[in-house]
């Protein structure tokens, strides 16, 4: 179950989304359609019923294949539900709120110099300002900056 938490910290997905993400990655058939090795990203938009909702949308998460292998290989094909993770932690006296994983991800990216507009876009938040919504166009190297920051984060949380 800790692997789900680690995946959540690395991707910044919402708790329900990270469980679905792990399920899609555990299935070899959907893995091929979901993870784009060339772009080094999870293409959430390919599964709109799961990741694209009325107010909450998540299109991409940048992560390397090595990070996915390290995170998901111990998990196997059996992916626990969000509720199962919460209940197991509760029984063991561990406070576990998967929403904090999303906060850790965003804070770490910000600490590494990623603009807040990019963090909002990666985490699926619609920008409020007119500038961010209509005029802001990020530099094309933001993927590399996010991957670099995520690699550093992976090193820090490696157990």
C-alpha positions in Angstrom: 0.0 0.0 0.0 3.0 2.2 0.5 3.7 1.9 -3.2 0.4 3.7 -3.9 1.4 6.5 -1.6 4.8 6.8 -3.3 3.2 6.9 -6.7 0.8 9.6 -5.5 3.7 11.7 -4.2 5.4 11.4 -7.6 2.4 12.2 -9.8 0.3 14.5 -7.6 -2.9 12.8 -8.5 -6.1 12.9 -6.4 -6.5 9.9 -4.1 -9.1 8.1 -6.3 -7.2 8.9 -9.4 -3.9 7.4 -8.1 -5.6 4.1 -7.4 -7.1 4.0 -10.9 -3.7 4.9 -12.3 -2.1 2.0 -10.5 -4.8 -0.3 -11.8 -4.3 0.8 -15.3 -0.5 0.4 -15.0 -0.8 -3.1 -13.4 -2.7 -4.3 -16.5 -0.2 -4.9 -19.3 -2.8 -4.2 -22.0 -3.7 -0.8 -20.7 -0.1 0.0 -19.6 0.9 0.2 -23.3 -1.9 2.7 -24.1 -1.4 4.6 -20.9 2.3 5.2 -20.5 4.1 7.0 -23.3 7.8 6.0 -23.0 8.9 8.5 -25.6 7.2 11.5 -23.8 7.9 9.9 -20.4 4.4 10.6 -19.2 1.1 9.0 -18.2 -1.5 10.1 -20.6 -4.6 10.3 -18.5 -6.6 11.9 -21.2 -6.8 8.5 -22.9 -9.2 7.4 -20.1 -11.6 10.3 -19.9 -14.2 8.5 -17.8 -11.7 8.2 -15.0 -9.6 11.3 -15.3 -11.7 14.0 -17.1 -14.6 15.2 -15.0 -16.7 18.3 -15.0 -14.6 20.4 -12.7 -11.5 18.2 -12.1 -9.3 17.2 -15.0 -6.0 15.5 -15.2 -4.3 15.2 -18.6 -0.7 14.2 -18.1 1.7 13.2 -15.3 5.4 13.2 -16.1 7.3 10.2 -14.7 10.2 8.0 -16.0 9.8 4.3 -16.7 12.4 3.5 -14.0 10.3 5.3 -11.4 7.2 3.4 -12.4 9.2 0.1 -12.3 10.5 0.9 -8.8 7.1 2.0 -7.5 4.9 -0.6 -9.1 6.9 -3.8 -9.3 6.4 -4.7 -5.6 2.7 -4.0 -6.0 2.0 -6.7 -8.6 -1.5 -7.0 -10.1 -3.5 -6.6 -7.0 -4.2 -2.9 -6.4 -5.9 -1.9 -3.1 -8.7 0.6 -3.1 -8.4 4.0 -1.6 -10.8 2.9 1.2 -8.7 -0.3 1.9 -5.5 1.8 2.2 -7.2 4.2 4.7 -8.7 1.3 6.7 -5.4 -0.6 6.9 -3.6 2.5 8.1 -6.3 3.2 10.6 -6.1 -0.3 12.0 -2.3 0.1 12.4 -2.6 3.5 14.1 -1.1 5.3 11.1 -2.5 8.7 10.1 -2.7 8.5 6.3 -4.5 11.1 4.2 -3.6 10.7 0.6 -4.5 14.3 -0.1 -1.2 15.3 1.5 0.7 13.5 -1.3 -0.7 15.9 -3.8 0.4 18.8 -1.6 3.9 17.4 -1.2 4.1 17.0 -5.0 3.0 20.6 -5.7 5.2 22.1 -2.9 8.3 20.2 -4.1 7.8 21.3 -7.7 7.4 24.9 -6.6 10.5 24.6 -4.4 12.4 23.4 -7.6 11.3 26.5 -9.5 8.4 25.2 -11.5 5.9 28.1 -12.2 2.6 27.8 -10.3 0.7 27.9 -13.7 2.5 24.7 -14.8 1.9 23.0 -11.4 -1.8 23.9 -11.7 -1.9 22.5 -15.2 -0.1 19.2 -14.3 -2.4 18.7 -11.3 -5.5 19.4 -13.4 -6.6 22.7 -11.9 -8.2 25.2 -14.2 -6.5 28.5 -13.9 -8.6 31.4 -12.5 -6.8 34.3 -14.0 -7.5 35.5 -17.5 -3.8 35.7 -18.2 -3.2 32.0 -17.2 -6.3 30.8 -19.0 -5.9 32.6 -22.3 -2.4 34.1 -22.8 0.2 32.1 -20.8 2.2 29.7 -22.9 4.9 27.8 -21.0 8.4 27.2 -22.3 8.8 23.8 -24.0 11.4 22.6 -21.5 8.9 22.4 -18.6 8.6 18.6 -19.1 12.4 18.3 -18.4 12.2 20.5 -15.4 9.3 18.5 -13.9 11.1 15.2 -14.6 14.3 16.6 -13.0 12.3 17.7 -9.9 10.4 14.4 -9.7 13.7 12.4 -9.9 15.0 14.4 -7.0 11.8 13.8 -5.1 12.0 10.1 -5.8 15.5 10.0 -4.3 14.3 11.8 -1.2 11.4 9.5 -0.6 13.3 6.3 -1.5 13.1 3.8 1.4 
